[in-house]
């Protein structure tokens, strides 16, 4: 009897938007192998600053921009994609190999890890991949994307708080409040662009944390209906052996553990807003003037999960 197909999931969203908590919850619920952020497609395709910060991106040298444009036009990799993904067993092809071939190497390596762990599939969580979902979907045609949407003020304040508290790259990447807002706006816009595309789900972080069990069940049921098989049965068939699946504390790299400890603690609690504590009144005014409203299509796409959480609370 043939084995069921592996489930491949990407969790994406704005930085500090609740993606780490979502990663842990979904991986546990669906019996998926997961691992620290690979930033794989960010490094593979490049052009990160302009995607994350469309209105506040930094000047780029003429030759650097020309090389990147030529490489992107030819569909060639950056050569940097494996620097955060050494744990994935896949061929290390020469620099500037075709993007399509490198993406297939990534999938093959992740599939191998999942099969070795006897998991139902795998989950990759890199928030910045929200700016690359169209390319990822083009190369991994059966992949699922869970977009995590956190409220603007809460998310922006959390980014700004991290920039004040933690070591580089936080204070370098987010050197002014406008950059934090720009990243949130860009993340929301890129999520909204995927509304209506197959295998893209949009979950409000506050709804997930309000009733994780029911929201996770709804996510599982949606995927099951599309795949035509029960994920719970897949999890039973491929029950992970003791020690093979990663513990929650192993979902972060050593450099990220200082600011992700709470997300991997095992508890699910709605995050307190840092809008008043992390931002000065002047910064609040600046940020509020730049925040773009959630697109109606995105609000509509999140509504089924919002209703589930609200019904559970009533």
C-alpha positions in Angstrom: 0.0 0.0 0.0 1.4 3.4 -1.1 2.2 5.9 1.7 0.1 9.0 1.8 1.7 12.1 0.3 3.7 14.3 2.6 2.1 17.5 3.8 4.3 20.6 3.2 3.5 23.7 5.1 4.9 27.2 5.2 4.0 29.6 8.1 4.6 33.2 7.1 3.8 36.7 8.3 5.3 39.8 9.7 8.2 39.6 12.1 7.1 39.5 15.7 3.6 38.5 14.5 3.1 35.2 16.3 4.6 32.9 13.7 6.7 31.0 16.2 3.8 30.1 18.4 1.8 29.2 15.3 4.6 27.0 14.1 4.7 25.0 17.3 0.9 24.6 17.5 0.5 23.5 13.9 3.5 21.2 13.9 2.2 19.4 17.0 -1.4 19.3 15.8 -0.6 17.8 12.4 2.5 15.8 13.4 4.9 17.7 11.2 8.6 17.9 11.4 9.8 21.4 11.8 13.1 23.2 12.5 14.5 26.7 13.1 14.0 29.4 10.4 15.9 28.6 7.3 15.3 31.9 5.5 15.9 29.7 2.5 13.9 31.4 -0.2 14.9 34.8 1.1 18.5 33.9 0.5 17.7 32.0 -2.7 15.9 34.9 -4.5 17.2 38.0 -2.7 16.0 41.6 -3.1 15.0 41.4 0.6 15.2 45.0 1.7 12.9 46.3 -1.1 10.3 43.6 -0.4 10.3 44.1 3.3 10.5 47.9 3.2 9.0 49.1 -0.1 8.9 52.8 1.0 12.0 52.9 3.3 14.4 50.5 1.6 18.0 51.6 1.6 20.0 52.8 -1.4 21.6 50.0 -3.4 24.8 50.2 -5.4 24.4 50.4 -9.1 26.5 47.3 -9.9 24.9 45.3 -7.1 21.4 46.2 -8.4 22.4 45.3 -12.0 23.8 41.9 -11.0 20.7 41.1 -9.0 18.4 42.1 -11.8 20.3 40.0 -14.3 20.3 37.0 -12.0 16.6 37.3 -11.3 15.8 37.7 -15.0 17.8 34.5 -15.7 16.2 32.6 -12.8 19.5 31.9 -11.1 20.1 31.4 -7.4 22.0 33.8 -5.2 24.4 31.1 -4.0 23.6 32.0 -0.4 20.6 29.8 0.2 22.2 27.1 2.3 23.8 29.4 4.8 20.9 29.0 7.3 19.8 25.6 6.1 22.8 23.4 6.7 20.6 20.9 8.5 18.7 20.0 5.3 20.3 17.0 3.5 20.3 18.0 -0.1 22.9 18.5 -2.9 25.0 21.7 -2.6 25.0 22.8 -6.2 27.3 25.4 -7.7 26.7 29.1 -7.1 24.0 30.6 -9.4 22.4 27.3 -10.2 18.8 27.5 -11.6 16.3 28.6 -8.9 13.9 25.8 -9.9 16.6 23.1 -9.3 17.6 24.6 -5.9 13.9 24.8 -4.8 13.5 21.1 -5.7 16.6 20.3 -3.7 15.1 22.0 -0.7 11.9 20.0 -1.0 13.7 16.8 -1.4 15.8 17.4 1.6 12.9 18.4 3.8 10.9 15.4 2.6 13.8 13.2 3.6 13.9 14.7 7.1 10.1 14.2 7.5 10.3 10.6 6.3 13.2 9.8 8.6 11.2 11.2 11.5 8.1 9.2 10.4 6.2 12.5 10.4 3.1 13.3 8.3 5.1 16.0 6.6 7.1 19.1 7.4 6.6 22.8 8.3 9.0 25.6 7.5 8.5 28.9 9.4 10.4 32.0 8.2 8.2 35.1 8.5 10.0 36.9 5.7 8.8 34.2 3.3 5.5 36.1 3.2 7.3 38.3 0.6 8.1 35.2 -1.6 5.0 33.1 -1.5 4.3 33.5 -5.2 7.7 32.1 -6.1 7.6 29.3 -3.5 4.2 28.2 -4.8 5.4 28.2 -8.3 8.2 25.8 -7.4 6.5 23.7 -4.7 3.1 23.3 -6.3 1.3 21.4 -3.5 2.6 23.5 -0.6 0.3 25.1 1.9 0.8 28.6 3.4 -0.6 29.7 6.8 -0.5 33.5 6.9 -0.5 34.8 10.5 -2.0 38.3 10.9 -1.4 40.2 14.1 -3.0 43.6 14.9 -1.0 46.5 13.6 -0.3 48.4 16.8 0.6 45.2 18.7 2.9 43.9 16.0 4.6 47.2 15.3 5.2 47.8 19.0 6.6 44.3 19.4 9.1 44.9 16.5 10.1 48.3 18.0 10.5 46.8 21.5 12.8 44.1 20.0 14.9 46.8 18.3 15.4 48.5 21.6 16.2 45.3 23.6 18.0 42.9 21.5 21.3 42.7 19.7 21.9 43.1 16.0 20.4 42.8 13.5 17.3 44.2 15.2 18.5 47.8 15.8 20.2 47.9 12.4 17.2 46.6 10.4 14.7 48.7 12.4 16.6 51.9 13.1 13.4 54.1 13.1 9.7 53.5 13.8 8.9 54.1 10.1 10.7 50.9 9.2 8.6 48.8 11.6 5.4 50.2 10.1 6.7 49.8 6.5 7.4 46.1 7.2 4.0 45.5 8.7 2.3 47.2 5.8 4.3 45.3 3.2 3.6 41.9 5.0 -0.1 42.6 5.1 -0.1 43.7 1.4 1.7 40.6 0.3 -0.6 38.3 2.3 -3.6 40.1 0.8 -2.2 39.5 -2.7 -2.5 35.7 -2.1 -6.2 35.8 -1.0 -8.1 33.5 -3.4 -5.1 31.5 -4.3 -5.3 27.7 -3.6 -3.8 26.4 -0.3 -3.4 29.8 1.4 -5.1 30.2 4.8 -5.2 33.4 6.7 -5.5 33.3 10.5 -5.7 36.3 12.9 -3.2 35.7 15.7 -5.6 36.9 18.4 -8.2 34.3 17.2 -5.7 31.5 17.3 -4.5 32.3 20.8 -8.1 32.8 22.0 -9.1 29.2 21.1 -6.1 27.3 19.7 -7.8 23.9 19.8 -10.8 24.8 17.7 -8.9 27.0 15.2 -6.3 24.3 14.7 -9.0 21.7 14.1 -10.5 24.0 11.5 -7.1 24.4 9.8 -6.7 20.6 9.8 -10.2 20.0 8.4 -9.6 22.5 5.6 -6.4 20.8 4.6 -8.0 17.3 4.9 -10.8 18.3 2.5 -8.3 19.5 -0.1 -6.0 16.5 0.3 -8.9 14.0 0.4 -7.4 12.2 3.4 -7.6 12.5 7.2 -4.5 14.1 8.6 -5.2 12.5 11.9 -4.9 9.1 10.3 -1.7 10.1 8.6 -0.3 11.2 12.0 -1.3 7.7 13.4 0.3 5.9 10.5 3.5 7.8 10.8 3.6 8.2 14.6 6.9 9.7 15.5 9.2 7.6 17.5 10.4 9.0 20.9 13.1 11.6 20.4 12.7 12.0 16.6 10.4 15.0 16.5 11.9 18.3 17.7 11.0 19.7 21.0 9.5 23.2 21.2 12.8 24.7 22.6 14.6 23.4 19.4 12.5 25.5 17.1 14.8 28.5 17.4 18.5 28.9 16.6 20.9 29.8 19.3 21.0 33.5 18.2 17.2 33.8 18.4 16.6 32.1 21.7 16.8 35.3 23.7 13.7 36.8 22.2 11.8 33.7 21.3 11.8 32.0 24.6 8.2 32.8 25.4 7.0 31.6 22.1 8.4 28.1 22.6 7.5 27.8 26.3 4.6 25.5 25.7 2.0 28.0 26.9 -0.5 29.8 24.6 -1.5 33.2 26.0 -2.6 36.3 24.1 0.4 38.6 23.9 0.1 41.9 25.8 0.4 45.0 23.6 3.5 47.1 24.0 2.2 50.1 22.2 2.2 52.3 25.3 5.3 50.9 26.9 7.6 50.6 23.9 6.6 53.7 21.9 6.8 57.4 23.0 3.8 59.5 22.3 5.6 61.0 19.3 6.4 57.6 17.9 2.8 56.5 18.4 1.7 59.5 16.4 4.2 58.8 13.6 3.3 55.1 13.4 -0.5 55.7 13.5 -0.3 58.1 10.6 1.5 55.5 8.5 -0.4 52.3 9.3 -2.5 51.1 6.4 -5.9 49.5 7.1 -6.3 45.8 6.6 -7.6 45.1 3.1 -11.3 44.0 3.0 -10.4 40.8 1.1 -7.9 39.8 3.9 -10.5 40.6 6.6 -13.0 38.4 4.8 -10.4 35.5 4.4 -9.8 35.5 8.2 -13.5 35.6 9.1 -14.1 31.8 9.3 -11.4 31.5 11.9 -12.5 34.6 13.7 -16.1 33.2 13.9 -14.7 29.9 15.3 -12.8 31.6 18.0 -15.8 33.9 18.9 -18.3 30.9 19.0 -16.0 29.1 21.4 -15.8 32.1 23.7 -19.6 32.6 23.8 
